[in-house]
């Protein structure tokens, strides 16, 4: 039973909340710089309890005054899922598709309109497979119908993500813009160059993350480019299949069709190891995207003639790793 006094109190609270005017949208000045920052400790765990006073930010080596700071968890984001459909994905396509599905469900919680996403696939050409939506199931249904084959136009896919989709009101402040590339980073079909897409991503305040499909300890010729796309925009690359065969002593000591892997393809141990690697990578990317600090400042040393300005973020703590965008272009794209 609800007490009369409590009922009256709840009614008054509801009326007060209902009568309060809507909060004005966040506004920024044209020359304001926005810097999402991730801080982790020496074990890779997120440090999420810092205050504004713990940060210093430098623009071209000169310390700046922080005008806005927030550390809210689960900040609204628009996530672009860029999925590699090149021929290189055929062998382990089922694994890659499963990783993509899990990422979509984790980063676009059902019924939460704060989070939106879109799907771009790339093989010989990049294609906007699903435009911006808050419905994760629409994206997953599309992934289930995909089949790999062809070249790899990764850079064109990144460019498309920055220029050719429906925008959500409030971007890139609230929600922020994030791209997750599920692929090995190689590109052999794009019309755009790496430098072009880096610039368009930095101008559009996009943070790039990678879930690498490189497996079995081998390297991809595009791995360094995937790493560069991520690190220069403030993101990082996860390797969910890395280390699955760390116990292998040599390919020829126990000959078999697939090599002498400690975890044989088709076994429960193999599937469990892959699942664990994928889950860990997804958790790391999702946790980082939703556990970032947001810093904004107006440069006190403007130089319109400079094409690119370098940013350095420091935190008043020992043994921490800081990830943020490396710089920005002051002029409009």
C-alpha positions as CSV (number, residue, x, y, z in Angstrom):
1,X,0.0,0.0,0.0
2,X,1.3,3.5,-0.8
3,X,1.1,6.1,2.0
4,X,-0.9,9.2,1.1
5,X,2.0,11.5,2.0
6,X,4.3,9.5,-0.2
7,X,1.8,9.6,-3.1
8,X,1.6,13.4,-2.7
9,X,5.4,13.7,-2.7
10,X,5.8,11.5,-5.8
11,X,3.1,13.6,-7.6
12,X,4.9,16.9,-6.7
13,X,8.2,15.5,-7.9
14,X,6.7,14.3,-11.2
15,X,5.0,17.7,-11.7
16,X,8.3,19.5,-11.0
17,X,10.2,17.4,-13.4
18,X,7.4,17.7,-16.0
19,X,7.3,21.5,-15.6
20,X,11.1,22.0,-15.9
21,X,12.1,23.5,-19.2
22,X,14.0,21.3,-21.6
23,X,17.8,21.5,-21.3
24,X,19.3,23.6,-24.1
25,X,21.5,21.6,-26.6
26,X,25.2,21.7,-26.1
27,X,26.8,24.4,-28.2
28,X,30.4,24.9,-29.2
29,X,32.3,27.7,-30.8
30,X,33.6,27.2,-34.3
31,X,37.2,27.2,-33.2
32,X,36.7,24.9,-30.2
33,X,38.7,21.7,-30.2
34,X,37.1,18.5,-28.9
35,X,39.3,15.7,-27.6
36,X,38.0,12.3,-26.3
37,X,40.6,10.7,-24.0
38,X,41.0,7.2,-22.7
39,X,43.2,6.5,-19.7
40,X,44.3,2.9,-18.7
41,X,46.6,1.6,-16.0
42,X,49.7,-0.6,-16.5
43,X,47.4,-3.7,-16.6
44,X,45.1,-2.2,-19.2
45,X,42.2,-1.4,-16.9
46,X,40.3,1.8,-17.5
47,X,40.9,4.6,-15.0
48,X,37.5,6.3,-14.8
49,X,37.6,8.4,-11.6
50,X,39.8,11.3,-12.7
51,X,38.8,15.0,-12.4
52,X,39.5,17.9,-14.7
53,X,42.4,19.0,-12.4
54,X,44.2,15.7,-13.3
55,X,44.5,16.6,-16.9
56,X,46.8,19.0,-18.9
57,X,46.4,19.5,-22.6
58,X,48.9,21.1,-25.0
59,X,48.3,22.6,-28.4
60,X,51.5,22.9,-30.4
61,X,53.4,22.6,-27.1
62,X,51.5,25.4,-25.4
63,X,49.3,24.5,-22.4
64,X,45.6,25.2,-23.0
65,X,42.7,26.1,-20.6
66,X,40.1,23.4,-20.5
67,X,36.7,24.9,-21.0
68,X,34.6,21.8,-20.7
69,X,35.2,18.4,-19.1
70,X,33.0,15.3,-18.6
71,X,33.6,11.7,-17.5
72,X,30.1,10.3,-18.0
73,X,29.9,6.6,-18.7
74,X,27.9,5.2,-21.6
75,X,28.1,8.5,-23.5
76,X,26.0,8.4,-26.7
77,X,27.8,7.4,-29.8
78,X,27.2,6.7,-33.5
79,X,29.2,3.6,-34.4
80,X,30.2,2.7,-38.0
81,X,30.8,-1.0,-38.4
82,X,33.2,-1.5,-41.4
83,X,33.3,-5.1,-42.4
84,X,36.0,-6.6,-44.7
85,X,34.4,-8.8,-47.4
86,X,37.6,-9.3,-49.4
87,X,38.7,-12.8,-50.5
88,X,41.2,-12.8,-47.6
89,X,38.2,-13.2,-45.3
90,X,36.9,-16.4,-46.8
91,X,38.8,-19.0,-44.8
92,X,37.6,-17.7,-41.4
93,X,34.5,-15.8,-42.5
94,X,32.2,-17.5,-39.9
95,X,34.5,-16.3,-37.1
96,X,34.6,-12.7,-38.5
97,X,30.9,-12.5,-39.0
98,X,30.3,-13.8,-35.4
99,X,32.6,-11.0,-34.1
100,X,30.7,-8.4,-36.1
101,X,27.4,-9.6,-34.8
102,X,28.6,-9.6,-31.2
103,X,30.0,-6.1,-31.6
104,X,26.7,-4.8,-33.0
105,X,24.6,-6.2,-30.1
106,X,27.1,-5.0,-27.5
107,X,27.5,-1.4,-28.9
108,X,23.8,-0.9,-29.9
109,X,21.8,-2.0,-26.8
110,X,18.2,-2.8,-27.8
111,X,15.8,0.0,-27.2
112,X,18.4,2.6,-26.3
113,X,18.1,5.5,-28.7
114,X,21.3,7.1,-27.4
115,X,23.3,4.6,-29.5
116,X,23.1,4.4,-33.3
117,X,25.1,2.5,-35.9
118,X,25.5,1.8,-39.6
119,X,27.1,-0.9,-41.6
120,X,29.6,-0.4,-44.5
121,X,31.0,-3.5,-46.3
122,X,34.1,-3.4,-48.5
123,X,35.6,-5.7,-51.0
124,X,36.4,-4.4,-54.5
125,X,34.1,-1.4,-53.7
126,X,32.8,0.1,-50.5
127,X,29.0,-0.1,-49.9
128,X,26.7,1.5,-47.4
129,X,24.9,-1.8,-46.5
130,X,22.7,-0.3,-43.7
131,X,22.2,3.4,-43.1
132,X,22.3,4.9,-39.6
133,X,19.8,3.2,-37.2
134,X,19.3,2.4,-33.6
135,X,18.0,-1.1,-34.5
136,X,20.8,-3.5,-34.0
137,X,18.8,-6.4,-35.5
138,X,18.6,-4.7,-38.9
139,X,22.4,-4.6,-39.1
140,X,22.8,-8.2,-37.8
141,X,20.3,-9.5,-40.3
142,X,22.3,-7.9,-43.1
143,X,25.5,-9.4,-41.8
144,X,23.9,-12.9,-41.9
145,X,23.3,-12.5,-45.6
146,X,26.8,-11.4,-46.6
147,X,29.4,-13.5,-48.5
148,X,33.1,-12.5,-48.9
149,X,34.9,-12.2,-52.2
150,X,36.9,-9.7,-54.2
151,X,39.5,-7.0,-53.4
152,X,39.7,-4.7,-50.4
153,X,38.7,-1.0,-50.6
154,X,39.2,-0.2,-46.9
155,X,40.2,3.5,-47.4
156,X,37.1,4.1,-49.5
157,X,35.0,2.6,-46.8
158,X,36.5,4.9,-44.2
159,X,35.9,7.9,-46.5
160,X,32.3,6.8,-47.0
161,X,31.7,6.5,-43.3
162,X,32.8,10.2,-42.9
163,X,30.8,11.5,-45.9
164,X,27.9,9.4,-47.1
165,X,25.4,8.4,-44.4
166,X,22.5,9.9,-42.5
167,X,23.7,12.0,-39.5
168,X,22.2,12.0,-36.0
169,X,21.3,15.3,-34.5
170,X,24.1,16.6,-32.2
171,X,27.0,14.9,-33.9
172,X,30.0,14.9,-33.3
173,X,29.5,16.3,-29.7
174,X,26.7,14.2,-28.4
175,X,26.6,11.6,-29.8
176,X,30.3,11.1,-30.7
177,X,31.5,9.4,-33.9
178,X,33.3,6.1,-33.8
179,X,34.3,3.6,-36.5
180,X,35.1,0.0,-35.8
181,X,37.0,-1.8,-38.6
182,X,36.7,-5.6,-38.6
183,X,39.5,-6.6,-41.0
184,X,43.2,-7.1,-41.4
185,X,43.9,-3.5,-42.7
186,X,45.0,-4.4,-46.2
187,X,43.8,-2.3,-49.1
188,X,44.3,-3.0,-52.8
189,X,41.2,-1.5,-54.4
190,X,40.6,2.0,-53.0
191,X,40.5,5.2,-55.0
192,X,41.3,7.2,-51.9
193,X,44.7,7.2,-50.2
194,X,45.6,6.6,-46.6
195,X,46.6,10.2,-46.0
196,X,43.2,11.4,-47.4
197,X,41.1,9.2,-45.2
198,X,43.2,10.1,-42.1
199,X,42.6,13.8,-42.8
200,X,38.8,13.3,-43.4
201,X,38.5,11.2,-40.2
202,X,40.4,13.8,-38.1
203,X,38.4,16.7,-39.6
204,X,35.1,14.9,-38.8
205,X,36.2,14.0,-35.2
206,X,36.0,10.3,-35.9
207,X,37.8,7.8,-33.5
208,X,38.8,4.6,-35.3
209,X,39.1,1.2,-33.6
210,X,40.1,-2.1,-35.2
211,X,39.2,-5.7,-34.5
212,X,41.9,-7.4,-36.5
213,X,41.2,-10.6,-38.4
214,X,44.9,-11.5,-38.5
215,X,45.2,-15.0,-37.1
216,X,47.7,-17.7,-36.2
217,X,50.5,-15.3,-35.4
218,X,50.9,-14.1,-39.0
219,X,51.2,-10.5,-40.0
220,X,49.2,-8.6,-42.7
221,X,50.8,-6.1,-45.0
222,X,48.0,-3.7,-44.0
223,X,48.4,-4.1,-40.3
224,X,50.6,-1.0,-39.8
225,X,48.0,1.0,-41.7
226,X,45.2,-0.2,-39.5
227,X,47.3,0.7,-36.5
228,X,48.0,4.1,-37.8
229,X,44.3,4.8,-38.6
230,X,43.5,3.9,-35.0
231,X,46.3,5.6,-33.1
232,X,46.2,8.9,-34.9
233,X,42.5,9.3,-34.3
234,X,42.7,8.2,-30.6
235,X,41.7,4.6,-30.9
236,X,43.5,1.2,-30.9
237,X,43.5,-2.2,-32.5
238,X,42.4,-5.4,-30.8
239,X,43.7,-8.9,-31.9
240,X,41.1,-11.4,-30.8
241,X,42.8,-14.4,-32.5
242,X,46.3,-13.5,-31.3
243,X,47.9,-16.1,-29.0
244,X,45.5,-18.9,-29.8
245,X,48.6,-21.0,-30.8
246,X,51.1,-19.7,-28.4
247,X,51.8,-23.3,-27.2
248,X,52.7,-24.6,-30.6
249,X,56.3,-25.8,-30.7
250,X,56.7,-26.3,-34.5
251,X,54.7,-27.1,-37.5
252,X,56.5,-30.3,-38.4
253,X,56.8,-32.0,-35.0
254,X,53.3,-33.5,-35.2
255,X,52.3,-33.5,-38.9
256,X,48.7,-33.0,-39.8
257,X,46.6,-31.4,-42.5
258,X,46.2,-28.2,-40.7
259,X,49.6,-28.1,-39.0
260,X,50.3,-29.2,-35.4
261,X,48.2,-26.5,-33.7
262,X,47.7,-27.0,-30.0
263,X,44.0,-26.4,-30.7
264,X,42.8,-28.4,-33.6
265,X,40.2,-26.9,-36.0
266,X,36.8,-28.4,-35.3
267,X,37.4,-29.2,-31.7
268,X,35.6,-27.7,-28.7
269,X,38.9,-26.3,-27.4
270,X,39.5,-24.4,-30.7
271,X,36.0,-23.0,-30.7
272,X,36.2,-22.0,-27.1
273,X,39.5,-20.2,-27.5
274,X,38.2,-18.3,-30.5
275,X,35.1,-17.3,-28.6
276,X,37.1,-16.2,-25.6
277,X,39.4,-14.1,-27.8
278,X,36.5,-12.4,-29.6
279,X,34.6,-11.7,-26.4
280,X,37.6,-10.1,-24.8
281,X,38.3,-7.9,-27.9
282,X,34.6,-6.8,-28.0
283,X,34.6,-6.1,-24.3
284,X,37.7,-4.0,-24.6
285,X,36.5,-1.9,-27.6
286,X,33.0,-1.4,-26.0
287,X,34.4,-0.5,-22.7
288,X,36.8,2.0,-24.2
289,X,34.2,3.7,-26.3
290,X,31.9,4.2,-23.3
291,X,34.5,5.0,-20.7
292,X,36.2,8.1,-22.2
293,X,36.7,11.6,-20.9
294,X,35.7,14.5,-23.1
295,X,37.8,17.6,-23.1
296,X,37.1,20.8,-25.0
297,X,39.2,24.0,-25.3
298,X,39.7,27.0,-27.5
299,X,43.3,27.4,-28.7
300,X,45.1,30.3,-27.1
301,X,47.7,30.4,-29.9
302,X,45.7,30.2,-33.1
303,X,47.5,30.0,-36.4
304,X,45.1,29.8,-39.4
305,X,48.0,29.2,-41.7
306,X,49.0,25.9,-40.1
307,X,47.5,22.9,-41.8
308,X,47.7,20.4,-38.9
309,X,48.1,21.2,-35.2
310,X,49.5,18.6,-32.7
311,X,47.8,17.8,-29.5
312,X,49.4,16.3,-26.3
313,X,47.4,15.2,-23.3
314,X,49.0,14.5,-19.9
315,X,47.6,13.0,-16.8
316,X,48.9,13.6,-13.3
317,X,49.4,9.9,-12.5
318,X,52.3,7.5,-12.8
319,X,52.2,4.3,-15.0
320,X,49.2,5.2,-17.1
321,X,48.6,5.0,-20.8
322,X,46.8,7.9,-22.5
323,X,45.0,7.6,-25.8
324,X,43.7,10.6,-27.7
325,X,43.7,12.1,-31.1
326,X,47.1,13.2,-32.2
327,X,46.0,16.6,-33.6
328,X,43.4,18.4,-35.7
329,X,42.9,20.5,-38.8
330,X,41.8,24.0,-37.8
331,X,40.1,24.8,-41.2
332,X,36.8,23.3,-42.2
333,X,36.9,20.2,-44.4
